[in-house]
Amino acid sequence: MKVDVRNNNVDQALRILKKKLQLDGMFNELREREHFVSRGEKRRHAKAAGIRRCKKEQKKRQEELGL
């Protein structure tokens, strides 16, 4: 990844680099690779995320219906 520094403005170049890395998903990948996660643990996290998502959708539907 390449970022040009213009007029010795390193702060602006750093902000642009951070934005590019975030859009590319590099920070998420680094966070995932910090430690080993087994298949079972990945499944548990995915299942818990699905349950949270389902509860959130149900709550939203109930609010729309006025309950």
C-alpha distances in whole Angstrom, upper triangle without the diagonal:
4,7,10,13,16,20,19,18,16,17,16,12,12,14,11,8,11,12,8,8,12,12,10,13,11,14,17,16,16,19,20,20,22,25,27,28,31,31,34,32,30,33,34,31,31,35,35,32,34,37,36,34,38,39,37,38,42,42,40,43,46,45,45,48,50,51
4,7,10,13,16,16,15,13,15,14,10,11,13,10,8,11,12,10,11,14,14,13,16,14,17,20,19,19,22,24,23,25,28,30,31,34,35,38,36,33,36,38,35,34,38,38,35,37,40,38,37,40,42,40,41,44,44,43,45,48,47,47,50,51,53
4,7,10,13,12,11,10,12,10,6,8,10,7,6,10,11,9,11,14,14,14,17,16,17,20,21,20,23,25,25,26,30,32,33,36,37,40,37,35,38,39,36,35,39,39,36,38,41,39,37,41,42,40,41,44,44,42,45,48,46,46,50,51,52
4,6,10,10,10,9,12,10,7,10,12,9,9,13,14,13,15,17,18,18,21,19,21,24,24,24,27,29,29,29,33,35,37,40,41,43,41,39,42,43,39,39,43,42,39,41,44,42,41,44,45,43,44,47,47,45,48,50,49,49,52,53,55
4,7,6,6,6,9,8,6,9,11,10,10,14,15,14,16,19,20,20,22,21,22,25,26,25,27,30,30,30,34,37,38,41,43,45,42,40,43,44,41,41,44,44,41,43,46,43,42,46,47,44,45,49,48,46,49,51,50,50,53,54,55
4,5,6,8,10,9,8,11,13,12,13,16,17,17,19,21,22,23,25,24,25,28,29,28,31,33,33,34,37,40,41,45,46,48,46,43,46,47,44,44,47,46,43,45,48,45,44,48,49,46,47,50,49,47,50,53,51,51,54,55,57
4,5,8,11,10,10,13,15,15,16,19,20,20,22,24,25,26,28,27,28,31,32,31,33,36,36,36,40,43,44,48,49,51,48,46,49,50,46,46,50,49,46,48,51,48,47,50,51,48,49,53,52,50,53,55,53,53,57,57,59
4,6,9,9,9,11,14,14,15,17,19,19,21,23,24,25,27,26,26,30,30,29,31,34,34,33,37,40,42,45,47,49,46,44,48,48,45,45,48,47,44,47,49,47,46,50,50,47,49,52,51,49,53,55,53,53,57,57,58
4,6,6,7,9,10,11,13,15,16,17,19,21,22,23,25,24,24,27,28,27,29,32,32,32,36,38,40,43,45,47,44,42,45,45,42,42,46,44,41,44,46,43,43,46,47,44,45,49,48,46,49,51,49,49,53,53,55
4,6,5,6,9,10,10,12,14,15,16,18,20,21,22,21,21,24,25,24,25,29,28,28,32,35,37,40,42,44,41,39,42,43,39,40,43,42,39,42,44,41,41,44,45,42,44,47,46,44,48,50,48,48,52,52,54
4,5,5,6,9,10,11,12,14,15,17,19,20,21,20,19,23,24,23,24,27,28,27,31,34,35,39,40,42,39,37,40,41,37,38,41,39,37,39,41,39,38,42,42,39,41,44,43,41,45,47,45,45,49,49,50
4,5,5,6,9,10,11,12,14,15,17,18,20,19,19,22,24,23,25,28,28,28,32,35,36,39,40,42,40,37,40,41,37,37,40,39,36,39,41,38,37,41,41,38,40,43,42,40,43,45,43,44,47,48,49
4,5,5,6,9,10,11,12,14,15,16,18,17,18,21,22,21,23,26,26,26,30,33,34,38,39,41,38,36,39,40,36,36,40,39,36,38,41,38,37,41,41,39,40,43,43,41,44,46,45,45,48,49,50
4,5,5,6,9,10,10,12,14,15,16,15,15,18,19,18,20,23,23,23,27,30,31,35,36,38,35,33,36,37,33,34,37,36,33,36,38,35,35,38,39,36,38,41,41,39,42,44,43,43,47,47,48
4,5,5,6,9,10,11,12,14,15,15,14,17,19,18,20,23,24,24,27,30,31,34,36,37,34,32,35,35,32,32,35,34,31,34,36,33,32,36,36,34,35,39,38,36,39,41,39,40,44,44,45
4,5,5,6,9,10,11,12,14,14,14,17,19,19,20,23,24,24,28,30,31,35,35,37,35,32,35,36,32,32,35,34,31,34,36,34,32,36,37,34,35,39,38,36,39,42,40,40,44,44,46
4,5,5,6,9,10,10,12,11,12,15,16,16,18,20,21,21,25,27,28,32,33,35,32,30,33,34,30,30,34,33,30,33,35,33,32,36,37,34,35,39,38,37,40,42,41,41,45,45,47
4,5,5,6,9,10,11,10,9,13,14,14,15,18,19,19,23,25,26,30,31,33,30,27,30,31,27,28,31,30,27,30,32,30,29,33,33,31,32,36,35,34,37,39,38,38,42,42,43
4,5,5,6,9,10,10,10,13,15,15,16,19,20,21,25,27,27,30,31,33,30,28,30,31,27,27,30,29,26,28,31,28,27,31,32,29,30,34,33,32,35,37,36,36,39,40,41
4,5,5,6,9,9,10,13,14,15,17,18,19,21,24,26,27,30,30,32,30,27,30,31,27,27,30,30,27,29,32,30,28,32,33,31,31,35,35,33,36,39,37,37,41,42,43
4,6,5,6,5,7,10,10,11,13,15,16,17,20,22,23,26,27,29,27,24,27,28,25,25,28,28,25,27,30,28,27,30,32,30,31,34,34,33,36,38,37,37,41,42,43
4,5,5,6,6,8,10,11,12,14,16,17,20,22,22,25,26,28,25,23,25,26,22,22,26,25,22,24,27,25,23,27,28,26,27,31,30,29,32,35,33,34,37,38,39
4,5,8,9,10,12,14,15,16,18,20,23,24,24,27,27,29,26,23,26,27,23,22,26,25,22,24,27,25,23,27,28,26,26,30,30,28,31,34,33,33,36,38,39
4,6,8,9,10,12,14,14,16,18,21,22,22,25,25,27,25,22,25,26,23,22,26,26,23,24,27,26,24,28,30,28,28,32,32,31,33,36,35,35,39,40,41
4,6,5,6,9,10,11,13,15,17,19,19,21,21,24,22,19,21,23,19,19,22,22,19,21,24,23,22,25,27,25,26,29,30,29,31,34,33,34,37,38,39
4,5,5,6,9,10,11,12,16,17,18,21,22,24,22,19,22,24,20,20,24,24,21,24,27,25,24,28,29,28,29,32,33,32,34,37,36,37,40,41,42
4,5,5,6,9,10,11,14,16,17,20,21,23,21,18,22,22,19,19,23,22,20,23,25,23,23,27,28,26,28,31,31,30,33,35,35,36,39,40,40
4,5,5,6,9,10,13,14,14,17,18,20,17,15,18,19,15,16,19,19,16,19,22,20,20,23,25,23,25,28,28,28,30,33,32,33,36,37,37
4,5,5,6,9,11,12,13,16,17,19,17,14,18,19,16,16,20,20,18,21,23,22,22,25,27,26,27,31,31,31,33,36,36,36,39,40,40
4,5,5,6,10,12,13,17,18,20,18,16,20,20,18,19,22,22,20,23,25,24,24,28,29,28,30,33,33,33,36,38,37,39,41,42,42
4,6,5,8,11,11,15,17,18,15,14,18,18,15,16,20,19,17,20,23,21,22,25,26,25,27,30,30,30,33,35,35,36,39,40,39
4,6,7,8,8,12,13,15,12,11,14,15,12,14,17,17,16,19,21,20,21,24,25,25,26,29,30,30,33,35,35,36,39,40,39
4,5,7,9,12,14,16,14,13,17,18,15,17,20,20,19,22,24,24,24,27,29,28,30,33,33,34,36,38,39,40,42,43,43
4,7,9,13,16,17,15,14,18,18,16,18,21,21,20,23,25,24,25,29,29,29,31,34,34,35,37,39,39,41,43,44,43
4,6,10,13,15,12,12,16,16,15,17,20,20,20,23,24,24,25,28,29,29,31,34,34,35,38,39,40,41,44,44,43
4,7,10,12,10,10,14,15,14,16,19,19,19,22,24,24,25,28,29,29,31,33,34,35,37,39,40,41,44,45,43
4,7,8,6,7,10,11,10,12,15,15,16,18,20,20,22,24,25,26,28,30,31,32,34,36,37,38,40,42,40
4,5,5,6,9,10,11,12,14,15,17,18,20,21,23,24,26,27,29,30,32,33,35,36,38,39,41,42,41
4,5,5,6,9,10,10,12,14,15,16,18,20,21,22,24,26,27,29,30,31,33,35,36,37,39,41,39
4,5,5,6,9,10,10,12,14,15,16,18,20,21,23,24,26,27,29,30,32,33,35,36,38,39,37
4,5,5,6,9,10,11,12,14,15,16,18,20,21,22,24,26,27,29,30,32,33,35,36,38,36
4,5,5,6,9,10,11,12,14,15,16,18,20,21,22,24,26,27,29,30,32,33,35,36,35
4,5,5,6,9,10,10,12,14,15,16,18,20,21,22,24,26,27,29,30,32,33,35,33
4,5,5,6,9,10,11,12,14,15,17,18,20,21,23,24,26,27,29,30,32,33,31
4,5,5,6,9,10,11,12,14,15,16,18,20,21,22,24,26,27,29,30,32,30
4,5,5,6,9,10,10,12,14,15,16,18,20,21,23,24,26,27,29,30,29
4,5,5,6,9,10,10,12,14,15,16,18,20,21,23,24,26,27,29,27
4,5,5,6,9,10,11,12,14,15,17,18,20,21,23,24,26,27,25
4,5,5,6,9,10,10,12,14,15,16,18,20,21,23,25,26,25
4,5,5,6,9,10,10,12,14,15,16,18,20,21,23,24,23
4,5,5,6,9,10,11,12,14,15,16,18,20,21,23,21
4,5,5,6,9,10,11,12,14,15,17,18,20,21,20
4,6,5,6,9,10,11,12,14,15,17,19,20,19
4,5,5,6,9,10,11,12,14,15,17,18,17
4,5,5,6,9,10,11,12,14,15,16,15
4,5,5,6,9,10,11,12,14,15,15
4,5,5,6,9,10,11,12,14,14
4,5,5,6,9,10,11,12,11
4,5,5,6,9,10,11,10
4,5,5,6,9,10,10
4,5,5,6,9,9
4,5,5,6,5
4,5,5,6
4,5,8
4,6
4
